[in-house]
Amino acid sequence: MTDVYVYYFLRSHGPAGEKSLSTRRATLATIEPMGGEPVMESQIVVDHTEVDGNGFLIDGVDDQSHPADEIGAQIKSLERRAHSRDCEALLLNEGTDGARKYMLSLESRELRSQAKKLKIHRAELLAGELGGRMDAPVFANLGSPIAG
């Protein structure tokens, strides 16, 4: 079980050294050798299984994504991190590793609690959008009067 920090980053391109923002997040170990500059404000924590062999986030969402998609990705990540802790706890011996097993259990429970709160928030967000669409006029006035 390993939590990994990933970031968007700036890279220089062309002879003028123009900087552009990455479209995917990556680990510091990946960004630094490429001459990139991490955008610290973009840091998120993910499970090690969410990072590919090159140090890039797999299936990440970008800044242009719908808010519900971003929340969905956060939920998925929280659940993966909780699952990793559960798997590690199963491998530990209660007698010799009881304290570690207990801590993993607490962390897993907290991660699942955070995911549950985000699921509620996401459902409210989607319901609000659906409600907004339901309030919109269904028929467009085409300029012809309706005979009565």
C-alpha positions as CSV (number, residue, x, y, z in Angstrom):
1,M,0.0,0.0,0.0
2,T,1.5,3.3,-1.1
3,D,0.0,6.7,-1.5
4,V,1.5,8.7,-4.4
5,Y,1.5,12.4,-4.9
6,V,1.0,13.5,-8.5
7,Y,1.0,17.0,-10.0
8,Y,0.4,18.9,-13.2
9,F,3.6,20.5,-14.4
10,L,5.0,23.1,-16.7
11,R,7.5,22.2,-19.5
12,S,9.5,24.4,-21.7
13,H,9.1,24.0,-25.5
14,G,10.8,25.4,-28.5
15,P,13.8,27.7,-28.8
16,A,12.0,30.6,-26.9
17,G,11.4,28.3,-23.9
18,E,7.7,28.8,-23.9
19,K,6.1,27.0,-21.0
20,S,3.0,24.9,-21.4
21,L,0.9,23.0,-18.8
22,S,0.8,19.3,-18.9
23,T,-2.4,17.5,-19.7
24,R,-1.7,14.7,-17.3
25,R,-0.5,14.6,-13.7
26,A,2.8,12.9,-12.9
27,T,5.0,12.1,-9.9
28,L,7.9,14.4,-9.0
29,A,10.3,11.6,-9.9
30,T,8.9,11.7,-13.4
31,I,8.6,15.5,-13.7
32,E,12.1,16.5,-12.6
33,P,14.3,14.5,-15.1
34,M,12.1,16.0,-17.9
35,G,13.0,19.5,-16.8
36,G,9.5,20.1,-15.7
37,E,8.3,22.4,-13.0
38,P,5.5,20.9,-10.8
39,V,2.4,23.0,-10.1
40,M,2.2,22.4,-6.4
41,E,-1.4,23.7,-6.1
42,S,-2.5,20.8,-8.4
43,Q,-1.2,18.1,-6.0
44,I,-3.5,15.2,-5.4
45,V,-2.9,11.9,-3.5
46,V,-3.7,8.7,-5.4
47,D,-3.1,5.0,-4.9
48,H,0.1,3.5,-6.4
49,T,-2.1,1.4,-8.7
50,E,-3.3,4.6,-10.3
51,V,0.1,5.5,-11.7
52,D,1.6,3.8,-14.7
53,G,5.2,2.5,-15.0
54,N,6.4,5.9,-16.3
55,G,5.0,7.8,-13.3
56,F,1.9,9.3,-15.0
57,L,-1.6,9.2,-13.5
58,I,-3.8,6.7,-15.4
59,D,-7.3,7.7,-16.3
60,G,-7.0,11.1,-14.8
61,V,-9.4,14.0,-15.5
62,D,-8.2,17.4,-16.6
63,D,-9.1,20.9,-15.6
64,Q,-11.6,21.0,-18.5
65,S,-13.6,18.1,-17.1
66,H,-17.1,18.3,-15.7
67,P,-17.1,18.8,-11.9
68,A,-19.0,15.5,-11.5
69,D,-16.3,13.7,-13.4
70,E,-13.6,15.2,-11.1
71,I,-15.6,14.1,-8.1
72,G,-16.1,10.7,-9.6
73,A,-12.3,10.3,-10.1
74,Q,-11.7,11.4,-6.4
75,I,-14.3,8.8,-5.2
76,K,-12.6,6.1,-7.3
77,S,-9.2,7.0,-5.9
78,L,-10.4,7.1,-2.3
79,E,-11.9,3.7,-2.7
80,R,-8.7,2.2,-4.3
81,R,-6.6,3.7,-1.4
82,A,-9.0,2.1,1.1
83,H,-8.9,-1.2,-0.7
84,S,-5.1,-1.2,-0.7
85,R,-5.1,-0.7,3.1
86,D,-7.6,-3.5,3.5
87,C,-5.4,-5.8,1.4
88,E,-2.3,-5.0,3.4
89,A,-4.2,-5.5,6.7
90,L,-5.2,-9.0,5.6
91,L,-1.6,-10.0,5.3
92,L,-0.6,-8.8,8.8
93,N,-0.4,-11.0,11.9
94,E,-2.7,-9.7,14.6
95,G,-0.3,-10.8,17.3
96,T,2.8,-9.1,16.0
97,D,1.4,-6.4,13.7
98,G,-1.8,-5.6,15.7
99,A,-1.1,-1.8,15.9
100,R,-0.3,-1.5,12.2
101,K,-3.4,-3.6,11.3
102,Y,-5.6,-1.3,13.5
103,M,-4.1,1.9,11.9
104,L,-4.8,0.5,8.4
105,S,-8.4,-0.3,9.4
106,L,-8.9,3.3,10.7
107,E,-7.4,4.8,7.6
108,S,-9.5,2.6,5.4
109,R,-12.7,3.6,7.3
110,E,-11.8,7.3,7.0
111,L,-11.1,7.0,3.3
112,R,-14.4,5.2,2.7
113,S,-16.2,7.9,4.8
114,Q,-14.7,10.6,2.6
115,A,-15.8,8.7,-0.5
116,K,-19.3,8.4,0.9
117,K,-19.5,12.2,1.5
118,L,-18.3,12.8,-2.1
119,K,-20.9,10.4,-3.5
120,I,-23.6,12.4,-1.8
121,H,-22.1,15.7,-3.0
122,R,-21.9,14.3,-6.6
123,A,-25.5,13.0,-6.5
124,E,-26.7,16.5,-5.3
125,L,-24.6,18.2,-8.1
126,L,-26.1,15.9,-10.8
127,A,-29.6,16.2,-9.4
128,G,-29.3,20.0,-9.4
129,E,-28.2,19.9,-13.0
130,L,-31.1,17.6,-13.9
131,G,-33.5,19.9,-12.1
132,G,-32.2,22.8,-14.1
133,R,-32.8,21.0,-17.3
134,M,-36.3,20.0,-16.2
135,D,-37.2,23.6,-15.6
136,A,-36.2,24.7,-19.1
137,P,-39.0,25.1,-21.7
138,V,-39.7,21.9,-23.5
139,F,-41.1,23.5,-26.7
140,A,-39.7,26.4,-28.6
141,N,-42.1,29.1,-29.8
142,L,-41.8,28.9,-33.6
143,G,-43.7,32.2,-34.1
144,S,-47.0,30.8,-35.1
145,P,-50.0,31.5,-32.8
146,I,-51.8,28.5,-31.3
147,A,-55.4,28.4,-32.4
148,G,-57.7,28.1,-29.5
